[in-house]
Amino acid sequence: MVECCDKAIHSCRTILNQTIRTPFSNAILDQTIRTPFSNAILDQTIRTPF
């Protein structure tokens, strides 16, 4: 019984962690996908003083 409870608590925690981390992981995914686009924007913002 204790092992079952531990597994249930662990699975609940992992689900909670996933739901909390999804916006963060999605942002990382968006960055990896958008890097060429965002790099162009960053280059513009960096080059404006010059």
mmJSON file of the N, C-alpha and C atoms, coordinates in Angstrom:
{"data_MODEL":{"atom_site":{
"group_PDB":["ATOM","ATOM","ATOM","ATOM","ATOM","ATOM","ATOM","ATOM","ATOM","ATOM","ATOM","ATOM","ATOM","ATOM","ATOM","ATOM","ATOM","ATOM","ATOM","ATOM","ATOM","ATOM","ATOM","ATOM","ATOM","ATOM","ATOM","ATOM","ATOM","ATOM","ATOM","ATOM","ATOM","ATOM","ATOM","ATOM","ATOM","ATOM","ATOM","ATOM","ATOM","ATOM","ATOM","ATOM","ATOM","ATOM","ATOM","ATOM","ATOM","ATOM","ATOM","ATOM","ATOM","ATOM","ATOM","ATOM","ATOM","ATOM","ATOM","ATOM","ATOM","ATOM","ATOM","ATOM","ATOM","ATOM","ATOM","ATOM","ATOM","ATOM","ATOM","ATOM","ATOM","ATOM","ATOM","ATOM","ATOM","ATOM","ATOM","ATOM","ATOM","ATOM","ATOM","ATOM","ATOM","ATOM","ATOM","ATOM","ATOM","ATOM","ATOM","ATOM","ATOM","ATOM","ATOM","ATOM","ATOM","ATOM","ATOM","ATOM","ATOM","ATOM","ATOM","ATOM","ATOM","ATOM","ATOM","ATOM","ATOM","ATOM","ATOM","ATOM","ATOM","ATOM","ATOM","ATOM","ATOM","ATOM","ATOM","ATOM","ATOM","ATOM","ATOM","ATOM","ATOM","ATOM","ATOM","ATOM","ATOM","ATOM","ATOM","ATOM","ATOM","ATOM","ATOM","ATOM","ATOM","ATOM","ATOM","ATOM","ATOM","ATOM","ATOM","ATOM","ATOM","ATOM","ATOM","ATOM","ATOM","ATOM"],
"id":[1,2,3,4,5,6,7,8,9,10,11,12,13,14,15,16,17,18,19,20,21,22,23,24,25,26,27,28,29,30,31,32,33,34,35,36,37,38,39,40,41,42,43,44,45,46,47,48,49,50,51,52,53,54,55,56,57,58,59,60,61,62,63,64,65,66,67,68,69,70,71,72,73,74,75,76,77,78,79,80,81,82,83,84,85,86,87,88,89,90,91,92,93,94,95,96,97,98,99,100,101,102,103,104,105,106,107,108,109,110,111,112,113,114,115,116,117,118,119,120,121,122,123,124,125,126,127,128,129,130,131,132,133,134,135,136,137,138,139,140,141,142,143,144,145,146,147,148,149,150],
"type_symbol":["N","C","C","N","C","C","N","C","C","N","C","C","N","C","C","N","C","C","N","C","C","N","C","C","N","C","C","N","C","C","N","C","C","N","C","C","N","C","C","N","C","C","N","C","C","N","C","C","N","C","C","N","C","C","N","C","C","N","C","C","N","C","C","N","C","C","N","C","C","N","C","C","N","C","C","N","C","C","N","C","C","N","C","C","N","C","C","N","C","C","N","C","C","N","C","C","N","C","C","N","C","C","N","C","C","N","C","C","N","C","C","N","C","C","N","C","C","N","C","C","N","C","C","N","C","C","N","C","C","N","C","C","N","C","C","N","C","C","N","C","C","N","C","C","N","C","C","N","C","C"],
"label_atom_id":["N","CA","C","N","CA","C","N","CA","C","N","CA","C","N","CA","C","N","CA","C","N","CA","C","N","CA","C","N","CA","C","N","CA","C","N","CA","C","N","CA","C","N","CA","C","N","CA","C","N","CA","C","N","CA","C","N","CA","C","N","CA","C","N","CA","C","N","CA","C","N","CA","C","N","CA","C","N","CA","C","N","CA","C","N","CA","C","N","CA","C","N","CA","C","N","CA","C","N","CA","C","N","CA","C","N","CA","C","N","CA","C","N","CA","C","N","CA","C","N","CA","C","N","CA","C","N","CA","C","N","CA","C","N","CA","C","N","CA","C","N","CA","C","N","CA","C","N","CA","C","N","CA","C","N","CA","C","N","CA","C","N","CA","C","N","CA","C","N","CA","C","N","CA","C"],
"label_alt_id":[null,null,null,null,null,null,null,null,null,null,null,null,null,null,null,null,null,null,null,null,null,null,null,null,null,null,null,null,null,null,null,null,null,null,null,null,null,null,null,null,null,null,null,null,null,null,null,null,null,null,null,null,null,null,null,null,null,null,null,null,null,null,null,null,null,null,null,null,null,null,null,null,null,null,null,null,null,null,null,null,null,null,null,null,null,null,null,null,null,null,null,null,null,null,null,null,null,null,null,null,null,null,null,null,null,null,null,null,null,null,null,null,null,null,null,null,null,null,null,null,null,null,null,null,null,null,null,null,null,null,null,null,null,null,null,null,null,null,null,null,null,null,null,null,null,null,null,null,null,null],
"label_comp_id":["MET","MET","MET","VAL","VAL","VAL","GLU","GLU","GLU","CYS","CYS","CYS","CYS","CYS","CYS","ASP","ASP","ASP","LYS","LYS","LYS","ALA","ALA","ALA","ILE","ILE","ILE","HIS","HIS","HIS","SER","SER","SER","CYS","CYS","CYS","ARG","ARG","ARG","THR","THR","THR","ILE","ILE","ILE","LEU","LEU","LEU","ASN","ASN","ASN","GLN","GLN","GLN","THR","THR","THR","ILE","ILE","ILE","ARG","ARG","ARG","THR","THR","THR","PRO","PRO","PRO","PHE","PHE","PHE","SER","SER","SER","ASN","ASN","ASN","ALA","ALA","ALA","ILE","ILE","ILE","LEU","LEU","LEU","ASP","ASP","ASP","GLN","GLN","GLN","THR","THR","THR","ILE","ILE","ILE","ARG","ARG","ARG","THR","THR","THR","PRO","PRO","PRO","PHE","PHE","PHE","SER","SER","SER","ASN","ASN","ASN","ALA","ALA","ALA","ILE","ILE","ILE","LEU","LEU","LEU","ASP","ASP","ASP","GLN","GLN","GLN","THR","THR","THR","ILE","ILE","ILE","ARG","ARG","ARG","THR","THR","THR","PRO","PRO","PRO","PHE","PHE","PHE"],
"label_asym_id":["A","A","A","A","A","A","A","A","A","A","A","A","A","A","A","A","A","A","A","A","A","A","A","A","A","A","A","A","A","A","A","A","A","A","A","A","A","A","A","A","A","A","A","A","A","A","A","A","A","A","A","A","A","A","A","A","A","A","A","A","A","A","A","A","A","A","A","A","A","A","A","A","A","A","A","A","A","A","A","A","A","A","A","A","A","A","A","A","A","A","A","A","A","A","A","A","A","A","A","A","A","A","A","A","A","A","A","A","A","A","A","A","A","A","A","A","A","A","A","A","A","A","A","A","A","A","A","A","A","A","A","A","A","A","A","A","A","A","A","A","A","A","A","A","A","A","A","A","A","A"],
"label_entity_id":["1","1","1","1","1","1","1","1","1","1","1","1","1","1","1","1","1","1","1","1","1","1","1","1","1","1","1","1","1","1","1","1","1","1","1","1","1","1","1","1","1","1","1","1","1","1","1","1","1","1","1","1","1","1","1","1","1","1","1","1","1","1","1","1","1","1","1","1","1","1","1","1","1","1","1","1","1","1","1","1","1","1","1","1","1","1","1","1","1","1","1","1","1","1","1","1","1","1","1","1","1","1","1","1","1","1","1","1","1","1","1","1","1","1","1","1","1","1","1","1","1","1","1","1","1","1","1","1","1","1","1","1","1","1","1","1","1","1","1","1","1","1","1","1","1","1","1","1","1","1"],
"label_seq_id":[1,1,1,2,2,2,3,3,3,4,4,4,5,5,5,6,6,6,7,7,7,8,8,8,9,9,9,10,10,10,11,11,11,12,12,12,13,13,13,14,14,14,15,15,15,16,16,16,17,17,17,18,18,18,19,19,19,20,20,20,21,21,21,22,22,22,23,23,23,24,24,24,25,25,25,26,26,26,27,27,27,28,28,28,29,29,29,30,30,30,31,31,31,32,32,32,33,33,33,34,34,34,35,35,35,36,36,36,37,37,37,38,38,38,39,39,39,40,40,40,41,41,41,42,42,42,43,43,43,44,44,44,45,45,45,46,46,46,47,47,47,48,48,48,49,49,49,50,50,50],
"pdbx_PDB_ins_code":[null,null,null,null,null,null,null,null,null,null,null,null,null,null,null,null,null,null,null,null,null,null,null,null,null,null,null,null,null,null,null,null,null,null,null,null,null,null,null,null,null,null,null,null,null,null,null,null,null,null,null,null,null,null,null,null,null,null,null,null,null,null,null,null,null,null,null,null,null,null,null,null,null,null,null,null,null,null,null,null,null,null,null,null,null,null,null,null,null,null,null,null,null,null,null,null,null,null,null,null,null,null,null,null,null,null,null,null,null,null,null,null,null,null,null,null,null,null,null,null,null,null,null,null,null,null,null,null,null,null,null,null,null,null,null,null,null,null,null,null,null,null,null,null,null,null,null,null,null,null],
"Cartn_x":[0.836,0.0,0.872,1.923,2.778,3.433,3.882,4.522,3.537,2.296,1.28,1.054,0.97,0.766,1.948,3.166,4.35,4.332,3.953,3.905,2.846,1.694,0.623,1.06,1.698,2.171,3.224,4.111,5.165,4.563,3.594,2.971,2.23,1.562,0.876,1.875,3.002,4.01,4.571,4.822,5.366,4.364,3.079,2.045,2.009,2.074,2.08,3.3,4.46,5.671,5.545,4.942,4.768,3.865,2.753,1.826,2.472,3.344,4.021,5.087,5.774,6.899,6.478,5.248,4.875,5.059,4.648,4.881,6.367,7.18,8.623,9.207,8.85,9.374,8.856,7.615,7.082,7.873,8.254,9.049,10.392,11.002,12.282,12.1,11.005,10.726,10.526,9.765,9.54,10.86,11.749,13.041,13.836,13.864,14.649,14.067,12.737,12.097,12.276,12.167,12.159,13.541,14.579,15.901,16.294,16.094,16.488,15.726,14.428,13.585,13.96,14.074,14.386,15.811,16.723,18.083,18.1,17.273,17.195,16.711,15.705,15.185,16.267,16.973,18.034,19.129,19.499,20.522,20.098,18.827,18.341,18.455,18.028,18.058,19.493,20.408,21.809,22.446,22.082,22.733,22.161,21.046,20.447,21.39,22.156,23.058,24.101,24.547,25.565,24.909],
"Cartn_y":[-1.206,0.0,1.259,1.239,2.427,2.693,1.622,1.802,2.401,1.927,2.467,3.952,4.305,5.715,6.549,6.041,6.777,6.983,5.94,6.065,7.074,7.044,7.982,9.415,9.631,10.975,11.42,10.493,10.827,11.199,10.42,10.71,12.039,12.317,13.602,14.746,14.569,15.631,15.841,14.735,14.89,15.592,15.269,15.939,17.424,17.736,19.138,19.855,19.198,19.819,20.062,19.109,19.288,20.477,20.574,21.676,23.011,23.022,24.27,24.598,23.578,23.805,23.979,23.663,23.739,25.137,26.21,27.528,27.788,27.34,27.551,26.722,25.427,24.57,25.017,25.51,26.028,27.248,28.091,29.266,28.839,27.804,27.305,26.745,25.983,25.441,26.569,27.589,28.723,29.402,29.526,30.157,29.356,28.03,27.209,27.267,27.38,27.452,28.845,29.863,31.235,31.875,31.137,31.766,32.538,32.02,32.841,34.158,34.083,35.279,36.225,35.693,36.544,37.088,36.317,36.819,38.032,38.02,39.179,40.401,40.201,41.312,41.793,40.852,41.225,41.985,41.529,42.231,43.666,43.868,45.227,46.08,45.523,46.304,46.593,45.658,45.879,46.885,46.836,47.673,49.084,49.33,50.662,51.779,51.62,52.724,52.971,51.895,52.033,52.478],
"Cartn_z":[0.0,0.0,0.0,0.798,0.885,-0.468,-1.134,-2.438,-3.44,-3.408,-4.318,-4.045,-2.784,-2.431,-2.902,-2.691,-3.118,-4.627,-5.368,-6.827,-7.244,-6.576,-6.917,-6.642,-5.49,-5.142,-6.154,-6.513,-7.47,-8.822,-9.287,-10.58,-10.522,-9.411,-9.268,-9.315,-8.662,-8.656,-10.052,-10.776,-12.124,-13.024,-12.878,-13.678,-13.329,-12.037,-11.611,-12.175,-12.101,-12.623,-14.123,-14.836,-16.277,-16.564,-15.842,-16.098,-15.762,-14.754,-14.387,-15.429,-15.922,-16.823,-18.275,-18.626,-20.035,-20.621,-19.933,-20.534,-20.749,-19.793,-19.899,-21.036,-21.101,-22.161,-23.514,-23.561,-24.818,-25.266,-24.319,-24.658,-25.229,-24.638,-25.14,-26.547,-26.748,-28.079,-29.078,-28.68,-29.573,-29.918,-28.936,-29.189,-30.203,-30.042,-30.959,-32.364,-32.457,-33.773,-34.368,-33.529,-34.016,-34.045,-33.707,-33.593,-34.847,-36.064,-37.219,-37.255,-36.939,-36.966,-35.829,-34.605,-33.455,-33.561,-34.163,-34.332,-35.249,-36.29,-37.178,-36.406,-35.554,-34.748,-33.781,-33.152,-32.219,-32.944,-34.147,-34.914,-35.188,-35.521,-35.774,-34.517,-33.365,-32.128,-31.711,-31.996,-31.621,-32.577,-33.848,-34.852,-34.918,-34.25,-34.367,-33.926,-32.824,-32.46,-33.549,-34.186,-35.223,-36.536],
"occupancy":[1.0,1.0,1.0,1.0,1.0,1.0,1.0,1.0,1.0,1.0,1.0,1.0,1.0,1.0,1.0,1.0,1.0,1.0,1.0,1.0,1.0,1.0,1.0,1.0,1.0,1.0,1.0,1.0,1.0,1.0,1.0,1.0,1.0,1.0,1.0,1.0,1.0,1.0,1.0,1.0,1.0,1.0,1.0,1.0,1.0,1.0,1.0,1.0,1.0,1.0,1.0,1.0,1.0,1.0,1.0,1.0,1.0,1.0,1.0,1.0,1.0,1.0,1.0,1.0,1.0,1.0,1.0,1.0,1.0,1.0,1.0,1.0,1.0,1.0,1.0,1.0,1.0,1.0,1.0,1.0,1.0,1.0,1.0,1.0,1.0,1.0,1.0,1.0,1.0,1.0,1.0,1.0,1.0,1.0,1.0,1.0,1.0,1.0,1.0,1.0,1.0,1.0,1.0,1.0,1.0,1.0,1.0,1.0,1.0,1.0,1.0,1.0,1.0,1.0,1.0,1.0,1.0,1.0,1.0,1.0,1.0,1.0,1.0,1.0,1.0,1.0,1.0,1.0,1.0,1.0,1.0,1.0,1.0,1.0,1.0,1.0,1.0,1.0,1.0,1.0,1.0,1.0,1.0,1.0,1.0,1.0,1.0,1.0,1.0,1.0],
"B_iso_or_equiv":[0.0,0.0,0.0,0.0,0.0,0.0,0.0,0.0,0.0,0.0,0.0,0.0,0.0,0.0,0.0,0.0,0.0,0.0,0.0,0.0,0.0,0.0,0.0,0.0,0.0,0.0,0.0,0.0,0.0,0.0,0.0,0.0,0.0,0.0,0.0,0.0,0.0,0.0,0.0,0.0,0.0,0.0,0.0,0.0,0.0,0.0,0.0,0.0,0.0,0.0,0.0,0.0,0.0,0.0,0.0,0.0,0.0,0.0,0.0,0.0,0.0,0.0,0.0,0.0,0.0,0.0,0.0,0.0,0.0,0.0,0.0,0.0,0.0,0.0,0.0,0.0,0.0,0.0,0.0,0.0,0.0,0.0,0.0,0.0,0.0,0.0,0.0,0.0,0.0,0.0,0.0,0.0,0.0,0.0,0.0,0.0,0.0,0.0,0.0,0.0,0.0,0.0,0.0,0.0,0.0,0.0,0.0,0.0,0.0,0.0,0.0,0.0,0.0,0.0,0.0,0.0,0.0,0.0,0.0,0.0,0.0,0.0,0.0,0.0,0.0,0.0,0.0,0.0,0.0,0.0,0.0,0.0,0.0,0.0,0.0,0.0,0.0,0.0,0.0,0.0,0.0,0.0,0.0,0.0,0.0,0.0,0.0,0.0,0.0,0.0],
"pdbx_formal_charge":[null,null,null,null,null,null,null,null,null,null,null,null,null,null,null,null,null,null,null,null,null,null,null,null,null,null,null,null,null,null,null,null,null,null,null,null,null,null,null,null,null,null,null,null,null,null,null,null,null,null,null,null,null,null,null,null,null,null,null,null,null,null,null,null,null,null,null,null,null,null,null,null,null,null,null,null,null,null,null,null,null,null,null,null,null,null,null,null,null,null,null,null,null,null,null,null,null,null,null,null,null,null,null,null,null,null,null,null,null,null,null,null,null,null,null,null,null,null,null,null,null,null,null,null,null,null,null,null,null,null,null,null,null,null,null,null,null,null,null,null,null,null,null,null,null,null,null,null,null,null],
"auth_seq_id":[1,1,1,2,2,2,3,3,3,4,4,4,5,5,5,6,6,6,7,7,7,8,8,8,9,9,9,10,10,10,11,11,11,12,12,12,13,13,13,14,14,14,15,15,15,16,16,16,17,17,17,18,18,18,19,19,19,20,20,20,21,21,21,22,22,22,23,23,23,24,24,24,25,25,25,26,26,26,27,27,27,28,28,28,29,29,29,30,30,30,31,31,31,32,32,32,33,33,33,34,34,34,35,35,35,36,36,36,37,37,37,38,38,38,39,39,39,40,40,40,41,41,41,42,42,42,43,43,43,44,44,44,45,45,45,46,46,46,47,47,47,48,48,48,49,49,49,50,50,50],
"auth_comp_id":["MET","MET","MET","VAL","VAL","VAL","GLU","GLU","GLU","CYS","CYS","CYS","CYS","CYS","CYS","ASP","ASP","ASP","LYS","LYS","LYS","ALA","ALA","ALA","ILE","ILE","ILE","HIS","HIS","HIS","SER","SER","SER","CYS","CYS","CYS","ARG","ARG","ARG","THR","THR","THR","ILE","ILE","ILE","LEU","LEU","LEU","ASN","ASN","ASN","GLN","GLN","GLN","THR","THR","THR","ILE","ILE","ILE","ARG","ARG","ARG","THR","THR","THR","PRO","PRO","PRO","PHE","PHE","PHE","SER","SER","SER","ASN","ASN","ASN","ALA","ALA","ALA","ILE","ILE","ILE","LEU","LEU","LEU","ASP","ASP","ASP","GLN","GLN","GLN","THR","THR","THR","ILE","ILE","ILE","ARG","ARG","ARG","THR","THR","THR","PRO","PRO","PRO","PHE","PHE","PHE","SER","SER","SER","ASN","ASN","ASN","ALA","ALA","ALA","ILE","ILE","ILE","LEU","LEU","LEU","ASP","ASP","ASP","GLN","GLN","GLN","THR","THR","THR","ILE","ILE","ILE","ARG","ARG","ARG","THR","THR","THR","PRO","PRO","PRO","PHE","PHE","PHE"],
"auth_asym_id":["A","A","A","A","A","A","A","A","A","A","A","A","A","A","A","A","A","A","A","A","A","A","A","A","A","A","A","A","A","A","A","A","A","A","A","A","A","A","A","A","A","A","A","A","A","A","A","A","A","A","A","A","A","A","A","A","A","A","A","A","A","A","A","A","A","A","A","A","A","A","A","A","A","A","A","A","A","A","A","A","A","A","A","A","A","A","A","A","A","A","A","A","A","A","A","A","A","A","A","A","A","A","A","A","A","A","A","A","A","A","A","A","A","A","A","A","A","A","A","A","A","A","A","A","A","A","A","A","A","A","A","A","A","A","A","A","A","A","A","A","A","A","A","A","A","A","A","A","A","A"],
"auth_atom_id":["N","CA","C","N","CA","C","N","CA","C","N","CA","C","N","CA","C","N","CA","C","N","CA","C","N","CA","C","N","CA","C","N","CA","C","N","CA","C","N","CA","C","N","CA","C","N","CA","C","N","CA","C","N","CA","C","N","CA","C","N","CA","C","N","CA","C","N","CA","C","N","CA","C","N","CA","C","N","CA","C","N","CA","C","N","CA","C","N","CA","C","N","CA","C","N","CA","C","N","CA","C","N","CA","C","N","CA","C","N","CA","C","N","CA","C","N","CA","C","N","CA","C","N","CA","C","N","CA","C","N","CA","C","N","CA","C","N","CA","C","N","CA","C","N","CA","C","N","CA","C","N","CA","C","N","CA","C","N","CA","C","N","CA","C","N","CA","C","N","CA","C","N","CA","C"],
"pdbx_PDB_model_num":[1,1,1,1,1,1,1,1,1,1,1,1,1,1,1,1,1,1,1,1,1,1,1,1,1,1,1,1,1,1,1,1,1,1,1,1,1,1,1,1,1,1,1,1,1,1,1,1,1,1,1,1,1,1,1,1,1,1,1,1,1,1,1,1,1,1,1,1,1,1,1,1,1,1,1,1,1,1,1,1,1,1,1,1,1,1,1,1,1,1,1,1,1,1,1,1,1,1,1,1,1,1,1,1,1,1,1,1,1,1,1,1,1,1,1,1,1,1,1,1,1,1,1,1,1,1,1,1,1,1,1,1,1,1,1,1,1,1,1,1,1,1,1,1,1,1,1,1,1,1]
}}}
